[in-house]
Amino acid sequence: MNRATRNCPWSGELWASYIRYLAQLGNYPFEDLLALKEKAVSIPWLFGQSTELAKFYFSWISICKLRILDWDEQIEDVGFVEAEVDDCLDKVGTGNSPL
């Protein structure tokens, strides 16, 4: 998956598959998933295509939501998901690269 995303960095579907695969391993640290997310959204070819970026963000936010077992008790995690959704809406909505 690393090689696939390196060779086709504009593919939101590849990035989404990559992050979903790592999340399903179970022993992969969430901090590393977060680093991969940051790497993906920093790529201009992906960031410049709203549709592809939305594919990736859909998987990312799904992974974040699955970490929450009790929405009433895990307030900090809920806040994190809400911030990620806001970030997604900002980035997908604009479709403009920060570079």
N, C-alpha and C positions, 0 to 999 in steps of 0.2 A: 504494500500500500504506500509505503514511503516513496518508492521509486515511481509509482504511478502518479502520485501527486507532484512529484518533482518534475516529471515529464509533461504533465498536463495540469499545470497549476490553476488554470481557469475553470476547471470542472468542479462545481459545487457538489455534484453527486459523488465524485471520488473522495473529496474531503469529508463529506458526510459519512460515507461508508467507512473511511479510515477511522474517524473518531468514534463511530458506533462500535466498530470491531474492538478497538482498544477499551472502550467502556465495558464491553461484554466480557472482557478477560477477568474482571472481578478483582484482580490484585493490582491493577494499574492505578497509580495514585491520581487523585482528582487534580492535584496541582499540575501534573504533567498533561492532563487533558486540557486544562486551562491554558497552558503554554502552547499546546498545539492549536487551540482555538485562536489565540492571539497571532500565531504564525500565519494561519490561514487567512484571517481577515486583514492582515497587513499586505497581502499580495495584491498588487494593483490590477492584475488580470482578473482576479476573482472579485475584488472589491468594485470594479467598474461595471460588473454585470449584475443587476439587481436580482434577476431570476436565479442565477447560480448562487449568489450570496444567500438568498432566501432558502434554497435547498439545504445549504450548510447550516444556517441558523435554526432551521426546523429541527434538525437532528441534535444540535447543541442544546437547545432549550428543552427538548424532550429528555435528554440525559440529565440535565440539571433538575428537572421536575421529578424524575425517578428517584433522586436522592432523598426526597422529602417523604418521610413516612407519616408524620403527623403535622398537618398544616397549621394547627393551633399552637403546637409546642415549639416547632423549629422556626421561630420568627426570623432569626438571622438568615437562614437558608431561603426562606420565602422572600425576604428582602433582596437577596442575591439574585433570585430568579426574576423578580420584578425589574431589577436593574438591567439584567441581561435582555429582557424583552424590550425595555426602553431603548437600549443600545441597538438592538436589532432593528427596531422601527426607525430609528434615526438613520442608520447606515443603509438599510434597504430602501427607505423612503427617499433618500437624497440621490443615491446611486452615484455620488461624486467621490472620487478618491481623495484622501487627505494629502496625497503626494503632489 
